[in-house]
Amino acid sequence: MSHYKMPIAEYVYTEHFEEMDVAEDVYSTFADKKNTNDQFLYVHGLLKEYSWLPTKCDGYIRLSQGHRRWRKRLKKNLKKLGVFINMDCTTANKNNDTSDQYRSRGNEAFKIKNYEESLKMYTQSIMTAETDSLNFALSVANRSAALYYLGEYEHSLKDIDQAFKSKRYPLQNNYKLFERKGNCFRQMNHTSLALELYSVRNIFYLIFVINIIYNTHLTFATKEKIKTRISGFVKNCELVEEKTKKNKIKYESFTKLKFVKNSGLSECVEIQNSKEMGRGLFASKNIKPGEILIVEEPTAGVFKNSMWIFNCDYCFKRCLSAIPCSKCSHVVYCDETCLRKAHTSYHGIVCSLVYPLKADPTVEPTHDLALRCFVQLINVMGIEHYCSMVRKYNEPNFSFDESTNNCFMDNTFHSVYALDGNETKRTVSNLFFMHCTASMMVSLLSLNEYYDIPSNLLGTVGASLVHLLCIANLNSYASVELSKYIGKSSNNVVSNRPATYDSVALVLCSAYSLINHSCDPNVIVQTYNGVEVTRAIKPISKGSQLFTDYGVKFMSHDKKERSIHLFDQYQFQCQCQACVNDWPIYAPLELDKLFISNDPLLMKDENGDNHLSIPKTTLSKFNEIVDLLIQRKVNIDCLGFLFSFLDFLYSNFKKPSTIHYKCVQLVQACLYYTSDQVHYVIEQ
């Protein structure tokens, strides 16, 4: 829990009380409380007494004076270390002046053909523009041009349609959108649609022609150039149409769609309890590498960077032609459907209360995630039913039996609230910090005009938020996807990975969260446009447990480093084979270092004797895939071979080994580089 290597979030409140020389008494009183409800009410009352909770002034939520004073001091201390962070806590209201600034910067980038940066600036202009304003219409039209030159024709078409629908877009500029729309169809090889658009019988074409003829903003020479250009487009389309019919050419998209009937566990996985590790996922049959074990949409998620603008805030799919929230300037959505679902699920409340804290270094993404889980549950269940379930869960004799495990994935409450938060293993100072954060959240919720927490439920709500904070802290993970159009100032590149991966969102997935840790994991998770897919990367025998890694594994971290991380973050010592036998680590390899010698390799059995050789054709195929990956030409068909090769290695090759490490790394890279070639669609 640090920010730029400086402890911030966990220690800000405790430091506040230590400065007043009351920390020891506060901790002692806090620890003596008989239950979590009483602990929360004590901490909430304490922060209220010392004026540390936010207030509302002139319709805006403001941080307490003490909090603001601490932020100024922190900013000053960081500046001395050469670290500059933005702590602007202004509201997220729409502002056309701000929108103009972003659009001007987008225009400058567009002029020098920096279309990625212009896309980013135009999107921010759209987000900050006032609803139904000229700024919004112009920015959407401008973004359609940037998307066109980036080859994102479908997204460009969406923006063109948005601009056409706008009542504020200048009529004299309609010809630009019309021409661009035809060009998009042409570039997508939809020549029939392009020809239909340019047909003299098409009303839109007539409007287009009239728009050019009577446009006083265009010179005669410019009008003639436009007409000539359109005529050329029509001739090109007609030639392509004729060639297509003659040669029976079919244009197919490389993207494959996979439909999954239900989100969650596959039939070969079940929930069980083990004496050593508690609840976990186990194989109900023998599983081969590559088999899909879990397909699920995140139960909840938040962007790791509050200014991330290229994914939908509801479904987390990549959306370059996104639409903004009509009230705030911090989120975008795929379409009206996602926007409505988000407002019903959580954003209707969150929109007006959390943004004063967006730039606050004491607020971590896990806090945002816990708050979203709470709001989603409240909106589905109602606060009375929610609190009754929390009280039942907190009863001393409550336990999860086999019947509870069976309905875990189907129960909205249990699939989130029943995840482990490790409260009993946390230090007093850490739990105190969690209660302080929960107190801040309850205060923000209470200040919201659309939300009211009954006084008799305050302790239950606060204690439940503490549990959700611990769950988010323990179970969330970064959803990583291929980098695309992040702009020159992005800070979303994942450390220790090539700059082509983005750590986009912090997500909580109920099924994946049940998987326990091993430093030698047997599963791997990959994001596919908002859907999390977990596969086996080892043969897993029936009755064996599924394992992922909790941020550290033997290939990249030594035993001491792994032990420190796992105990500090999760309060346990790993006893996997890699830890017991202290397996060696492997230095990270660039893609061009993954090649294997084409000389047939002899593998050794358990006694160290030569046993079997890897065929030369297999090695050649492996190297061919490495070469395709380097050229960014790898496709999803390569994964079948790699998973079969992994199965072969695990069955015949003694671990740990360099060839095994190279194959796992190649599988991981191929999964990332082909993640945009397949979409998983979960049927509701």
N, C-alpha and C positions, 0 to 999 in steps of 0.2 A: 504494500500500500504506500507507494511513493510516487512522487511527481518530479521528473527530471532528477532522479536519485536523491531527492530530499523528502523525508517523511512529512506528509501533509495531512491527509484525510483522517487517519486514525488518531493523530495526536493533537489536532487543533483544539478539541474540546478539553481533553485532559490537561493540555498545557495551560489552557485558560484557567482551570481550577488550581493547578500547581502554582501559578503566579500569585494567586490569592491565598496560597498556603492552606488550602482546605482539601486538597486531593485525597489525602490519606483517610480523613473522616468520611468523605464522599464515597470512596470505594468500600469502606467498611460498612456503612449504612446500606449501600446498594446491595452488597453481597448477603447481608442479613435478611433481606426481604424474602418472604416465604414462597413467592411464586412470580412468574414473569409479568403478570398483570400489575402486581404491586411494584415491581422494579420499574416498569415503564412509567407508572403514575408518579413515582418518586423522581425519576430523571426529568420527566416532562415538567413537573412542578419546579424542580431546581433550575432548569434553563429559563423558565418563565420568571422566576424570582430574580435571576441575574440578567434579565432583559436580553437573552440570547436568541429568542425566537423571532421569526419575521413578523412584520405588521403590514397593514394596508393603509396607504396614504394617497388621497386624491384619486382613488380608483386603481392605484398600482401597488403591487406587492413589493415591499422593501425589506432588505436584510436589516437585522438589528444593527445598532450603532457599534456595538462591540465587535460584531462580525465584520462590518465594513472596515473598522479600524485595524483589525487583525489582517485583513486582506491587503491593505495598503502597506503594512509593515512587511508582509510576505513578499509583495511585489518589489519592494525596495531591497530586501535581502537577496532575492533572486537576481536582481539587476546587477548587484555587486559581483555575482558569480558569472555574469555575462549571459544570463538566461532571461529572455523577455517573453512574457505570456500575456495574452489578452484577457483582462478581467472585466470587460465591459458588460454590465448587467442591465443594459437598456431593454426596453420591452421589445416584443417581436411584432409590433404593429406594422401594417403596410405603409410605405412612404414612397411617393412617386419621385421625389428628389433623389433618394437613394437608388431607386430603380433606374433613373436616368444615368447616374454615375456608372452603374454596372453595364448598362447598354452601350455607353460611350467607350468603355474599356473593351467591350466585346467587338465593337466596330473597328477599333484600332487593331485588335488582334486579327480580325477578319481581313483587313486590308493587306496585312503582311502574310496572309495565308496560314496563320496559326489557328486552324479551325478547332483544334481541341480546346485551346484557351478561350476562344470566342464562344464555344458551346457552353463552357462553364460560366462565363460572364452573363450570357443571355439567359441561362437558367436561373441564375441568382437575380437577374433583373425581373424575370417573370414572378419569382417567389415574393419579391418585395413590392411589386407594382400593386396599386390599388385595384380592387375588383372592377371589371368592366371599364377600365381606363384605356386611353390611347396608348399609354406606356405598355400595358399588357399586350395589346394587339400587335404593336410594332415589335416587341421582344419575341413574341411567338413566331411572327413572320421571319424575323432575323434568324432565329434558331433553326427554322426549317431550312434556311440556306446553308448554315454551318453543317447541319446533318446531311444535306445533299452532297456536299463536297467531301464529307467523311465516308460516303458510301452507305449511309444508314437511311435507305430510301423509304422503308416502311414508316420509320419514325418521322421522316420529313413529311410524308403524306399526312400523318396524324396532325402535325403542327399546321400544315397548310389548311386542313379542314377546320382546325381551331380558329385560325385567322379569318377564314371565310365566314365563320359563324359570328365572329365579333362584329358588333354594330359600330365599333369605333375605328376599324381599320380604314384608312383613306381609300376611297373608291378609285382614285386615279392610279393607285399602285396595284390594283387587282390583277392587271395583266402579268405582273411578275410572278404572282402565286400560280396563276393559270398555266403559264409556261413551265414553271418548275414542276407542277403536278404531272404534266405530260412527260417531262423529262424523267421523272421518277419511274413512271410506268415503263418508259422506253428502256431505262437502265435495268429494270427488273425483268426485262424480256416479256412484259405484258403488252406486246405491240398492239393487240386488238383493242385493249382499253385505251391506249394512247391514241390510236386512230379514231376510236369512237369519240374521244374527247375533242379531237380536232375536226370532227365532221361538221359540215355546214348545217346539218339537221340538229346538231346539239345546241340547246339553248345557251349553255355555258360558253360555247364557242362564239355564238352571236354576240353575247355580252362582252366577250373578250375583244372581238373585232371593233365593236362600237366604242369600247373603252379606249382602244388605241386611237381610233379615228378622231374622237372628240376630246382627247386628252390634251389640254392646253399646256401641260407641263413638258410635253415631248416635242422635239423639233421634227420637221418633215423627214429629214434624213434618218433620224432615230426610228421613226415609225416604219420606214421602208426596210431598215435593217431587221427589225423585229419580225416583220411579215416574211422576209426572205429566210430568216432563221427557222421560223415555224414551217415554212414550205419544205425546207431541207429535212427537218425532223420527220415530216409526213412521208417524204420519199424514202428515207432510211427505214422507217417502220414498215412501209409497203414492201421493200426489198427483203427485209427480215421475215415478214409474213410469208412471202412467196417461197423463200428458201426453206422455211420451216415445213411448209406443206409438201414441198417437193422431196425433201430428204427425211421427212417424218421425225424431225428433231424434237426431243422432249427436254424441257428445262426442269430439273429437279433440285429441290433444296437438299443439302447434305444433312440438315438437322433431322434427327429421328425423334419421334414422340413415343413415350412409353406411358401407358395408362395403368394406374394402380387403383384397384377398387377401394381399398381402405388404407388410411394412414396408420402406421404402427409396425408391430412385429410381424415377421414372416412366420409360416407354420413350423419352421425348423428351430424356432427360438421360444423359450418360455421363462417366466419369472420364478425363481426359487430362492430359498433362504439357505445360507451356509453359516456354519458355526464360526468360521474364521473371519469372514468378510461381510456377514449380514446378507441383505437382499442383493441379488445380481441376476444377470441373464445367462442362461445355460442352453447348450445345444440339445435339442430333442431328437436329433438324428446326426449322422456323420455329415460334415460340411466341407466342401472343397473351396480353395481360394477363388475369389471372384463372385461367389454366391452373395446375393443381396439379402441382408438380414433385417434391416429396418429402412422404411421409407416414411418420413414424417415432415410435416411443416412445423416450424418452431412454435412452441406453446406461447412464447413471447420473445421479443427481441428489441434491441435498441442499437442505433448506430454508434460505433466506437468514437467517431468524430461527429460532434453535434452539427457540423456544417456539411456533412456528406449529402450530396444532392443527386446522385445517379441511381438510386434504388428506391423502390416504393416503401414508404414507412409502414405499410400494412402487411404486404406479402413478401417484401424484400427482393422482389424480382428487379433486374436491371431495367430501368425505364428512362430512356434518353429524351422522350417527348412527354415528360410527366406534367401533371397538372398540380398546382399548389393548393394548400388549404386556403379557404376564402377569408380566414381571420388572421392567422399568424404567418410569419415568413420563414418558418424553420423546417417545414416538411413538404414532401411531394408524394404524389400517388400515381399509379399506373393509369387509372381512369376514374370515372365517377363512382363505379361500383366499389372499388377499394376505398375511396374517400368516404363514402357513406358507411361502409363497414367499420372503418377506423373511428369515425366520430361516434358511432353507436357503441363500439367496444371499449374505447379508452380516450380518444383524442378530444372528445367533447368536453371532458374534464381537464385533461392534461394540458390542452392548448392554452388555457388561461392562467395556469398556476406555476408551471415549472421553469419557464424561461428566464425569470430573474436569476436563476441559479445555474443556467447553462454554462456560463463561463467561470463558475466557481470551482477552484481546484479541490475543494473539500468534497465535491459531489462527483463520485465515480460512476462509470457506466453501469456497474452492478446496482447502484442505488436507483438509477433510472429504471433499470430492468425490474427490480423488486416492486417499485411503485406501479409500473405497468401491469405486472401480474395481479396486484391487489385491485386495481381499478377494473381490470377485465373480469375478475371473479365477482366483484361487487355488482357490476352491471348485469351479469348473467344470473346471479343468485339473489341479489337484494341483500342489504346489510344485516337484517335480522337473521335470515337463514344462514348467511356466511358466518356470523358470530356464533350461532348455535353449533355449527360444524366445527369451528375452532375450539369451542369449549369441550365438545365431545372428544376431539383429537387430543386435548390436553389432560383428559382424565387419566389418573395414575394407572388404571387397569386396562387402558386402551392398547391394543397391539394389532399388528397386521398378520392375519392368518392366511391360509391358502386361498380362501374364498375372496378375501380382500385383494390379494395379488391378482386374481383372475379378472377382477373388474377395475383394476388400477387404470388402464388405458382408456376405459370408457367413462370414467367419472371425472367431470371437469375439476372438481375440488381436489380429489385425491391425487390426480395426475400431476398437480403442482405442489400442493401443501404437504403431501406425504413424502416428498423427497427429503433426503437427509440434510441437515444444516450444521451438524457437529457442535451444537450449542454446549453440550456437556463437556467437551474437550477444549473449549476456548478459554483464554485467560480472562480475568475479571476486567482488565483494561479494555480488551477487545470487545467484550460484551457491553461494557459501558458505552463505548463508542457507537455500537450498533443501536443502542437505545437512544442515544443523542440524535443519530440520523433519523430514526423512526419518529422522534419528537418533532424534528424539523418537518417531516412529511405530513404528520397529523396537523401541524399548524398551517401548512400550505393548503391542505384539503379543507380545513375549517374556514380559511379565508376565501375559499371559492364560493361565489354566490349561488352556484348550482348544486352545492353539496353541503350536507349537514351531518355531523356525527353526533348522535344522541349522547348525552353526558354519561349515562349508565353503561354505554358500550365503549367508552374512550379507552379504558384499560385493555379490553379484549382486542380492539382494533390495533392499538399500539403494539401489544405483544405479538399479534399476528404479523405485523410489519417487520418486527425484529426477526421473526422466523423466516420470512420471505427474503430479507436482506442476507441472512446466513445461507439460505438455499441458493440465491443468485451468486453469492461469493464462492460457493463450493462447487456448483454444478454447471455454471455457464461456460461457454467456450466461444472462441472467435470463428465466425463463418468467413471462410477465405475463398475468393474467386479470382478469376483472371483480371488483370489490370486493363482498364479501358477508359480513355478520356478522363484522366484524373487531374489534368492541368499541371502547370509548372510548379505551383505552390502546395501541392498535396503533401500531407504527412501521413498517409495511410499505408505506406509500403511496409510489409511485415519484415521484421528483422530476421536475419539468418536464412532468408529465402531470396531468390532472384527478384528483381524489381518488377517482375511481371505478375506478381500476386498482390492482391489487396486484402487486408483485414477489414472487412466491411462492417459487420455487425457483431454484437455480443448476443448470443441466442441461448435460450433454454429449451431443450428438447426432452420431453418426459421419458421417452423410451431410451434414448442414448444416455441419459443421466443415470440409468440403472447399471451401466457397465462399470465394473471396477477396474482398478489400475494394475498394469504390469509394465515393467521397463522394457519388456519384449512383447509388445501388443500383438494380438491376432486379428484385429479388425482395423479398418480405416474409414473415416467419414469424409464425404465430398459434397460440396454445395452445387446444386443444379438449379440455378435461377429461382432461388427461394425455397427449394426443397432439399432436405438433408438426407443423403443416402449412405447407409453404413454397409460395407462389404467385408467379407473375410479376406485376409491376406495370408492365412495359413490354413492347413487342414485342421479342422476342429472335430474331435471325436465326440460321439454321442455321450451326453452327461458332463462334458467339460464346460468350463465357464468361459464366457467371452471377456476379453480384456482390451481396453484402450490404454493410451498413455495420458497422464495428467500433466502434460507440458514438458516432461523429461523422459528420455529413453536411453538405453545403454549405448546405442549407436552414436549419439551426439553429446552425452553427458557422462562424466565419470561417476563412480558409485558415491563418493563423498558429496558431490554437487547434487545428485539425485536425492540422497538421504536428507540433506538440509532443506531442499525445496519441499519435499513431501511432508516432512514433519512440521515445518513452519506453516504451510498452507493447509494441510489436510490432517495433521496430527496422527500419522502412522508411519511405521517403518516397513518398507517393502521387503517381501521374502520370496520374490520371484527367482527363477533360475539364474537370470543375469546378475542379480544382486548376490545371491548365495555363492555363486562361482566367480564373481567379480570379472565379468566378461570385459574385454578391451573395447575402447571406443574407436570409432572410425572418423577420420577427418572428413568434413563436408567436401563433396566432389562437384566440380563444375560439370555440365552436361558432356563436354568433350572428353572427360576423364572416365566416363562410364563404359567405354569400349572394352571388350574382352578379347584376348588373343584368340585367333581363329584356329590355333593348334588344339586338337582334341584334349580335353582335360580329364585326368584320372581323379575320381573321387575316392575318398578313404572311408572304410567302415569304422565301427566303434573301436576296433583293435588297431586302427591306423594302417591297415593293409589296403593296397589298391583294390578297388571293388568294381567300378563301372566308369565308363568314359562318357562325356557329353558329346554327342555327334557334332561334326563340323558344320552341318547344315543348320543345326539349332543355334550354334554360336553366330553363324553368319546372319541368321534372321534377327537375333538379338541386336547385333551391331547395326543392322539395317534400320531397326526402329530407333536406335540412338541417333543415327544420322538424320532420320526424318524429324525427330524431335528438335534437333539443333536447327534444322531448316524451317521449323514451325509448320511442317506438313504432316505431322502425325495425325491419325484418325482413330476412331473408337474401335475399329476392327483389330487394331494391334493388341488391345487389352486381352482378348481371348488367348492369344499365344503366350503373353506374359504371365497370366494367371496359371496356365497349364505348366509353364516352365517353373513357376514358384512351387507348384504341387510336386513336380519332379524333384526339385532341389530339397524340399523338406523331407521327402520320402527317402532320399538317397545320400544326402550331403550332411556331414557333421557340422553343427553350429558351434560358435559363430564363425562366419567366413566372409571374405571380401566379395565373392561372387553373389552370395545371398544378399549382402548389403546393397550391392549395385542393382540387383533386380528389384528389391523393395523400393529403392530410390527412383528407379526408372518407372515403376508402376505408379508411384505417387505423382511424378512429373507428368506422366501421360494422362492420369485422371484429371489433373488441373488443366492441361492444355487441350483436352477434348471435352471439357465441361460445358462448352457452349455448342457442342454438336448433338446434344441429346437433352430433351426436356421431359421431366417427369410430371405428369398431370394426375393429381389425385382426384378421383371421382367421388363426389360427396354423396 
